[in-house]
Amino acid sequence: MHQLLVPRITPTNPYPLSSLFIRKTSRVWKAYVEHDFVKLLGKGTIPKENFVHFIRQDYLYLRYYARAYALLAAKSSSFSAIGLATQTILNVLNEINTHTAFCATFGVSEETLLTQTAESPATAAYGAYLIDVGLRGDTTMLLVTLLSCLLGYGEVGLWFKKNVQPTIATPGSDDRWVILEGNPYLQWIEDYSGERYQGAVRMGLGSLPSVLLIQILSPAITATIKARAAADPPSKHRLEEWCAVWERCTELEKGFWDMAMNLS
C-alpha cells in the first residue's frame, strides 16, 4: 500500500493537494500571482501596448489549451471524462468570439489575431509543454498541468478584491493599490475578482485563462484530481512528479507575465 503523503482534508485545509503544491513551490508561486504585470494592471498604469500584447498571446494560448483537452479526451476511458474534455473544447470554441470582442475594445481586430499575431517564445514554450505532458503523461498528470493556471488566476482575482481602494479613505486604506475608477482594464479586473468567477473558484478551487470557461471546468478538474489522489494515494515518487509538473507550469505562467512586461 502506498504511504499517504497528501494531508487529509480538514475544515482548515479543504484542498490539501493543491495546498501542498503551493507550499512546495512557494517562491515561484508568489512571483507568479504577485507579478509586476498584475500590480500595474490593478493600478491601471500598465501601458496599453503591454496589455494588448498579453491578450493577443492569450488568444493563441487558448488553441493549445483546447488541444490539451483533446488529448485528455483521447486518453480518458469513461464517458463522463470524455464528455468533460469534449465540453471544454466546445466551450473554448464557442467563447473565442467573446475573447475576440474583448480584444476589439483595445483596437485588435479578428484579422489581426488570426493573421498578424506571431507566437511569442513564452506562448510557444507553454503550449509545447502542455502538449508534451498530454502526449507522455497520464490523465492525472495532464490535469495537474492545468491546475496552476486555474488556481493562480483565482488568487490574482482575490488579491485584486482585497486591495481595492475605497472611495472614502478608511484606516489602513492607504496600503490598498487597486484603482477601479478610470482604470482602462476594469473589465479584466472585475472578471477575475467578481462574484461569478470567485463563486466558481470557491466551488471548485479553480480558475481559467478565460473567465467564460469556468462554469464547467474548474469543479470537475479539482474534484477529479482530489478523488484520484484519495482513492489511490500517490507514492513519494509520483507525488514528486506531480509537484515538478506543477512547478514547471507555474514558471511558465510567470513567464507569460514576463512576456507581457518585456513585449517579447
DOVEXLO-761087 format. One record per residue (C-alpha): chain; residue number from 1; y, x, z; residue in one letter. Coordinates in steps of 0.25 Angstrom, whole numbers, plus 2048, in hexadecimal, padded with zeros to 3 digits. Layout:
// DOVEXLO-761087
R  chaine  num    v    u    w  residu
R       A  NUM    Y    X    Z       A
...
***
This chain:
// DOVEXLO-761087
R  chaine  num    v    u    w  residu
R       A    1  800  800  800       M
R       A    2  80E  805  7FD       H
R       A    3  817  809  808       Q
R       A    4  822  7FF  80A       L
R       A    5  82F  807  807       L
R       A    6  838  7FC  804       V
R       A    7  83E  7F6  810       P
R       A    8  83B  7E8  813       R
R       A    9  844  7DC  811       I
R       A   10  84C  7D9  81D       T
R       A   11  859  7D0  820       P
R       A   12  862  7DC  820       T
R       A   13  85B  7E2  813       N
R       A   14  857  7D7  80A       P
R       A   15  855  7E0  7FE       Y
R       A   16  84E  7ED  803       P
R       A   17  84A  7F3  7F6       L
R       A   18  858  7F3  7EF       S
R       A   19  85E  7F7  7FD       S
R       A   20  854  803  7FD       L
R       A   21  858  807  7EE       F
R       A   22  867  807  7F2       I
R       A   23  865  80F  7FF       R
R       A   24  85D  819  7F8       K
R       A   25  867  81B  7ED       T
R       A   26  874  818  7F5       S
R       A   27  87D  823  7F0       R
R       A   28  87B  81F  7E1       V
R       A   29  87B  811  7E4       W
R       A   30  888  812  7EB       K
R       A   31  88E  81A  7E0       A
R       A   32  889  80E  7D6       Y
R       A   33  88E  802  7DE       V
R       A   34  89B  808  7E3       E
R       A   35  89F  80F  7D6       H
R       A   36  8AD  812  7D2       D
R       A   37  8AC  809  7C6       F
R       A   38  8A9  7FE  7CF       V
R       A   39  8B4  801  7D9       K
R       A   40  8BE  802  7CD       L
R       A   41  8B9  7F5  7C7       L
R       A   42  8BB  7EE  7D5       G
R       A   43  8C9  7F3  7D5       K
R       A   44  8CC  7EF  7C7       G
R       A   45  8D0  7FD  7C3       T
R       A   46  8C5  802  7BB       I
R       A   47  8CB  804  7AC       P
R       A   48  8C7  7F9  7A3       K
R       A   49  8C1  803  799       E
R       A   50  8B7  807  7A4       N
R       A   51  8B2  7F9  7A7       F
R       A   52  8B1  7F6  798       V
R       A   53  8A8  802  797       H
R       A   54  8A0  7FD  7A2       F
R       A   55  89E  7EE  79D       I
R       A   56  89B  7F3  78F       R
R       A   57  890  7FC  794       Q
R       A   58  88B  7F1  79D       D
R       A   59  889  7E9  791       Y
R       A   60  880  7F4  78B       L
R       A   61  878  7F6  798       Y
R       A   62  874  7E7  798       L
R       A   63  86C  7EA  78C       R
R       A   64  864  7F4  794       Y
R       A   65  863  7EA  79F       Y
R       A   66  85D  7DF  796       A
R       A   67  853  7E9  790       R
R       A   68  84F  7EE  79E       A
R       A   69  84B  7DF  7A1       Y
R       A   70  843  7DE  794       A
R       A   71  83B  7EA  799       L
R       A   72  839  7E3  7A7       L
R       A   73  834  7D6  79F       A
R       A   74  82A  7DF  797       A
R       A   75  825  7E5  7A4       K
R       A   76  824  7D9  7AC       S
R       A   77  817  7D1  7AE       S
R       A   78  81B  7C4  7B4       S
R       A   79  822  7B9  7AC       F
R       A   80  82D  7B8  7B7       S
R       A   81  831  7C7  7B6       A
R       A   82  831  7C6  7A7       I
R       A   83  839  7B9  7A8       G
R       A   84  843  7C0  7B1       L
R       A   85  845  7CC  7A8       A
R       A   86  846  7C3  79C       T
R       A   87  850  7BA  7A2       Q
R       A   88  858  7C7  7A6       T
R       A   89  859  7CB  797       I
R       A   90  85D  7BD  793       L
R       A   91  868  7BE  79D       N
R       A   92  86D  7CB  798       V
R       A   93  86D  7C6  78A       L
R       A   94  874  7B9  78E       N
R       A   95  87F  7BF  797       E
R       A   96  883  7CA  78D       I
R       A   97  88D  7C0  787       N
R       A   98  893  7BF  795       T
R       A   99  894  7CE  796       H
R       A  100  89A  7CF  788       T
R       A  101  8A4  7C5  78C       A
R       A  102  8A8  7CD  799       F
R       A  103  8A9  7D9  790       C
R       A  104  8B2  7D2  787       A
R       A  105  8BC  7CF  792       T
R       A  106  8BE  7DE  792       F
R       A  107  8C0  7DF  783       G
R       A  108  8B2  7E3  780       V
R       A  109  8AC  7DB  774       S
R       A  110  89E  7D8  772       E
R       A  111  89E  7E0  765       E
R       A  112  8A3  7EC  76E       T
R       A  113  898  7EA  777       L
R       A  114  88D  7E9  76C       L
R       A  115  892  7F4  762       T
R       A  116  89C  7FD  769       Q
R       A  117  897  800  776       T
R       A  118  88E  80C  777       A
R       A  119  885  80E  783       E
R       A  120  88B  818  78D       S
R       A  121  881  822  793       P
R       A  122  881  81B  7A0       A
R       A  123  87D  80E  799       T
R       A  124  872  815  791       A
R       A  125  86D  81C  79D       A
R       A  126  86C  810  7A6       Y
R       A  127  866  807  79B       G
R       A  128  85C  812  797       A
R       A  129  857  813  7A6       Y
R       A  130  855  804  7A7       L
R       A  131  84D  804  79A       I
R       A  132  845  811  79F       D
R       A  133  841  80B  7AC       V
R       A  134  83E  7FE  7A5       G
R       A  135  834  805  79C       L
R       A  136  82E  80F  7A6       R
R       A  137  82E  807  7B3       G
R       A  138  828  7FA  7B8       D
R       A  139  830  7ED  7BA       T
R       A  140  834  7F0  7C8       T
R       A  141  83A  7FD  7C5       M
R       A  142  841  7F7  7B9       L
R       A  143  847  7EC  7C3       L
R       A  144  84B  7F7  7CD       V
R       A  145  853  7FE  7C1       T
R       A  146  85B  7F1  7C0       L
R       A  147  85E  7EF  7CF       L
R       A  148  868  7FA  7D2       S
R       A  149  871  7F3  7C7       C
R       A  150  86E  7E5  7CD       L
R       A  151  872  7E9  7DB       L
R       A  152  87D  7F3  7D8       G
R       A  153  886  7E8  7D1       Y
R       A  154  883  7DF  7DC       G
R       A  155  888  7E9  7E6       E
R       A  156  894  7EC  7DE       V
R       A  157  898  7DD  7DE       G
R       A  158  897  7DD  7ED       L
R       A  159  89F  7E9  7EE       W
R       A  160  8AA  7E3  7E6       F
R       A  161  8A9  7D6  7EE       K
R       A  162  8AA  7DE  7FB       K
R       A  163  8B6  7E5  7F7       N
R       A  164  8BF  7DB  7F0       V
R       A  165  8CE  7DC  7F5       Q
R       A  166  8D2  7CF  7FB       P
R       A  167  8DF  7C8  7F6       T
R       A  168  8E5  7C9  804       I
R       A  169  8E3  7D6  80C       A
R       A  170  8DA  7D6  818       T
R       A  171  8D5  7E1  822       P
R       A  172  8CD  7EB  81A       G
R       A  173  8D0  7E5  80D       S
R       A  174  8D7  7F2  809       D
R       A  175  8CA  7F8  806       D
R       A  176  8C6  7EE  7FC       R
R       A  177  8C7  7F3  7EE       W
R       A  178  8C2  7E8  7E5       V
R       A  179  8CE  7E1  7DE       I
R       A  180  8CC  7D3  7D7       L
R       A  181  8D9  7CF  7D3       E
R       A  182  8DD  7D4  7C6       G
R       A  183  8D0  7DC  7C5       N
R       A  184  8CC  7DD  7B6       P
R       A  185  8BE  7DE  7BA       Y
R       A  186  8BE  7D2  7C3       L
R       A  187  8B3  7CA  7BB       Q
R       A  188  8A9  7D6  7BD       W
R       A  189  8AC  7D7  7CC       I
R       A  190  8AB  7C8  7CE       E
R       A  191  89E  7C8  7C6       D
R       A  192  897  7D2  7D0       Y
R       A  193  89E  7CF  7DD       S
R       A  194  89E  7C0  7DB       G
R       A  195  894  7B6  7E2       E
R       A  196  88C  7B3  7D6       R
R       A  197  888  7C1  7D4       Y
R       A  198  887  7C5  7E3       Q
R       A  199  87F  7B8  7E5       G
R       A  200  875  7BD  7DB       A
R       A  201  875  7CA  7E2       V
R       A  202  872  7C4  7EF       R
R       A  203  866  7BC  7EA       M
R       A  204  860  7C8  7E2       G
R       A  205  867  7D4  7E7       L
R       A  206  86A  7D7  7D8       G
R       A  207  876  7D9  7CE       S
R       A  208  876  7DB  7BF       L
R       A  209  87F  7E3  7B5       P
R       A  210  884  7D5  7B1       S
R       A  211  887  7CA  7BB       V
R       A  212  882  7C0  7B2       L
R       A  213  873  7C5  7B2       L
R       A  214  872  7C4  7C1       I
R       A  215  86D  7B6  7C3       Q
R       A  216  85E  7B8  7BF       I
R       A  217  85C  7C7  7C0       L
R       A  218  860  7CC  7CE       S
R       A  219  858  7C3  7D7       P
R       A  220  84B  7C5  7CF       A
R       A  221  84D  7D4  7CD       I
R       A  222  84F  7D7  7DC       T
R       A  223  844  7CD  7E0       A
R       A  224  83A  7D3  7D7       T
R       A  225  83D  7E1  7DC       I
R       A  226  83C  7DD  7EA       K
R       A  227  82F  7D5  7E8       A
R       A  228  828  7E0  7E1       R
R       A  229  82C  7EA  7EC       A
R       A  230  827  7E1  7F7       A
R       A  231  81A  7DD  7F0       A
R       A  232  817  7EC  7ED       D
R       A  233  81F  7F5  7F5       P
R       A  234  823  802  7ED       P
R       A  235  81D  80F  7F0       S
R       A  236  826  81A  7F4       K
R       A  237  825  820  7E6       H
R       A  238  828  813  7DF       R
R       A  239  834  810  7E9       L
R       A  240  83A  81D  7E5       E
R       A  241  838  81A  7D6       E
R       A  242  840  80D  7D9       W
R       A  243  84B  814  7E0       C
R       A  244  84C  81E  7D5       A
R       A  245  84E  813  7CB       V
R       A  246  858  80C  7D4       W
R       A  247  860  819  7D6       E
R       A  248  860  81D  7C7       R
R       A  249  865  80F  7C3       C
R       A  250  870  810  7CE       T
R       A  251  874  81D  7C8       E
R       A  252  874  816  7BA       L
R       A  253  87D  80B  7BF       E
R       A  254  886  815  7C5       K
R       A  255  886  81C  7B8       G
R       A  256  88B  80F  7B1       F
R       A  257  897  80E  7BA       W
R       A  258  89A  81D  7B8       D
R       A  259  899  81A  7A9       M
R       A  260  8A4  80F  7AA       A
R       A  261  8AD  818  7B2       M
R       A  262  8AB  824  7A9       N
R       A  263  8AB  81C  79C       L
R       A  264  89F  824  798       S
***
